[in-house]
Amino acid sequence: MSKTIYTISSEGGQELTTGIQIEREARRIAQQHADNMGETVYLSASDASGDEAVTPRCTAATITDSQIRRLRREAAAAGDDLQVLICRIALASGLTETVDPGDHRSALESLGIIPEHIDADVRARAECASVIADAEAQ
């Protein structure tokens, strides 16, 4: 009886890792490659007929404006005014857009987001990515 050997490849077919014999470890490494590269990678098993696509998780480095806009729409539909505000800050560029935190200042500050700070958009993008990644994990 032969052991299953897992191989991980890029979208272009370049072999990234091979020789992994434990499925859980192969999936973990494939997810790391996808996250680090910001693109889909493929996990192949020697005893299976096809590749499994592993997509990058949403992170502060990979989140897109369209994902943030979608999160903002969903938050608005759910009546989550704080998340809507976080999304607005995330879509702002540094200090070019002034966002009034209104009654949400203390909640924003607890997340390390202070709208007047130049990196508030970066921190807000990280928070949006965290919310999206949590939702994807469920």
Contacts in CASP RR format, 6 or more apart in sequence:
PFRMAT RR
TARGET T0000
AUTHOR 0000-0000-0000
METHOD contacts of the structure
MODEL  1
MSKTIYTISSEGGQELTTGIQIEREARRIAQQHADNMGETVYLSASDASG
DEAVTPRCTAATITDSQIRRLRREAAAAGDDLQVLICRIALASGLTETVD
PGDHRSALESLGIIPEHIDADVRARAECASVIADAEAQ
2 46 0 8 1.000
2 47 0 8 1.000
3 21 0 8 1.000
4 21 0 8 1.000
4 23 0 8 1.000
4 45 0 8 1.000
4 46 0 8 1.000
4 47 0 8 1.000
4 48 0 8 1.000
5 18 0 8 1.000
5 19 0 8 1.000
5 20 0 8 1.000
5 21 0 8 1.000
5 45 0 8 1.000
5 46 0 8 1.000
6 18 0 8 1.000
6 19 0 8 1.000
6 20 0 8 1.000
6 21 0 8 1.000
6 23 0 8 1.000
6 26 0 8 1.000
6 43 0 8 1.000
6 44 0 8 1.000
6 45 0 8 1.000
6 46 0 8 1.000
7 15 0 8 1.000
7 17 0 8 1.000
7 18 0 8 1.000
7 19 0 8 1.000
7 20 0 8 1.000
7 43 0 8 1.000
7 44 0 8 1.000
7 46 0 8 1.000
8 15 0 8 1.000
8 16 0 8 1.000
8 17 0 8 1.000
8 18 0 8 1.000
8 20 0 8 1.000
8 26 0 8 1.000
8 29 0 8 1.000
8 30 0 8 1.000
8 33 0 8 1.000
8 41 0 8 1.000
8 42 0 8 1.000
8 43 0 8 1.000
8 44 0 8 1.000
8 54 0 8 1.000
9 15 0 8 1.000
9 16 0 8 1.000
9 41 0 8 1.000
9 42 0 8 1.000
9 44 0 8 1.000
9 51 0 8 1.000
10 16 0 8 1.000
10 33 0 8 1.000
10 37 0 8 1.000
10 39 0 8 1.000
10 41 0 8 1.000
10 42 0 8 1.000
11 39 0 8 1.000
11 40 0 8 1.000
11 41 0 8 1.000
11 42 0 8 1.000
13 42 0 8 1.000
16 33 0 8 1.000
16 41 0 8 1.000
17 29 0 8 1.000
17 30 0 8 1.000
17 33 0 8 1.000
20 26 0 8 1.000
20 29 0 8 1.000
23 45 0 8 1.000
26 43 0 8 1.000
26 45 0 8 1.000
27 43 0 8 1.000
27 54 0 8 1.000
30 41 0 8 1.000
30 42 0 8 1.000
30 43 0 8 1.000
30 54 0 8 1.000
31 54 0 8 1.000
31 57 0 8 1.000
33 41 0 8 1.000
33 54 0 8 1.000
34 40 0 8 1.000
34 41 0 8 1.000
34 54 0 8 1.000
34 55 0 8 1.000
34 56 0 8 1.000
34 57 0 8 1.000
35 56 0 8 1.000
35 57 0 8 1.000
35 59 0 8 1.000
35 62 0 8 1.000
37 56 0 8 1.000
38 56 0 8 1.000
38 62 0 8 1.000
39 56 0 8 1.000
40 53 0 8 1.000
40 54 0 8 1.000
40 55 0 8 1.000
40 56 0 8 1.000
41 53 0 8 1.000
41 54 0 8 1.000
42 51 0 8 1.000
42 52 0 8 1.000
42 53 0 8 1.000
42 54 0 8 1.000
43 51 0 8 1.000
43 52 0 8 1.000
43 54 0 8 1.000
44 50 0 8 1.000
44 51 0 8 1.000
44 52 0 8 1.000
56 62 0 8 1.000
57 133 0 8 1.000
57 136 0 8 1.000
58 67 0 8 1.000
58 129 0 8 1.000
58 132 0 8 1.000
58 133 0 8 1.000
58 136 0 8 1.000
59 129 0 8 1.000
59 133 0 8 1.000
60 122 0 8 1.000
60 125 0 8 1.000
60 126 0 8 1.000
60 129 0 8 1.000
60 130 0 8 1.000
62 129 0 8 1.000
63 125 0 8 1.000
63 128 0 8 1.000
63 129 0 8 1.000
63 132 0 8 1.000
65 91 0 8 1.000
67 128 0 8 1.000
67 132 0 8 1.000
68 87 0 8 1.000
68 90 0 8 1.000
68 91 0 8 1.000
68 125 0 8 1.000
68 128 0 8 1.000
69 87 0 8 1.000
69 91 0 8 1.000
71 83 0 8 1.000
71 87 0 8 1.000
71 128 0 8 1.000
71 131 0 8 1.000
71 132 0 8 1.000
72 83 0 8 1.000
72 84 0 8 1.000
72 87 0 8 1.000
72 88 0 8 1.000
72 91 0 8 1.000
75 81 0 8 1.000
75 83 0 8 1.000
75 84 0 8 1.000
75 87 0 8 1.000
76 84 0 8 1.000
81 104 0 8 1.000
82 104 0 8 1.000
82 107 0 8 1.000
82 108 0 8 1.000
83 131 0 8 1.000
85 99 0 8 1.000
85 101 0 8 1.000
85 104 0 8 1.000
85 108 0 8 1.000
86 108 0 8 1.000
86 111 0 8 1.000
86 113 0 8 1.000
86 124 0 8 1.000
86 127 0 8 1.000
86 128 0 8 1.000
87 124 0 8 1.000
87 128 0 8 1.000
88 99 0 8 1.000
89 99 0 8 1.000
89 108 0 8 1.000
89 113 0 8 1.000
89 115 0 8 1.000
89 120 0 8 1.000
89 121 0 8 1.000
89 124 0 8 1.000
90 121 0 8 1.000
90 124 0 8 1.000
90 125 0 8 1.000
90 127 0 8 1.000
90 128 0 8 1.000
91 121 0 8 1.000
92 99 0 8 1.000
92 120 0 8 1.000
92 121 0 8 1.000
92 124 0 8 1.000
93 121 0 8 1.000
94 118 0 8 1.000
94 119 0 8 1.000
94 120 0 8 1.000
94 121 0 8 1.000
95 116 0 8 1.000
95 118 0 8 1.000
98 115 0 8 1.000
98 116 0 8 1.000
99 115 0 8 1.000
99 120 0 8 1.000
100 115 0 8 1.000
101 108 0 8 1.000
101 115 0 8 1.000
108 114 0 8 1.000
108 115 0 8 1.000
111 123 0 8 1.000
111 127 0 8 1.000
112 123 0 8 1.000
113 120 0 8 1.000
113 123 0 8 1.000
113 124 0 8 1.000
113 127 0 8 1.000
114 120 0 8 1.000
END
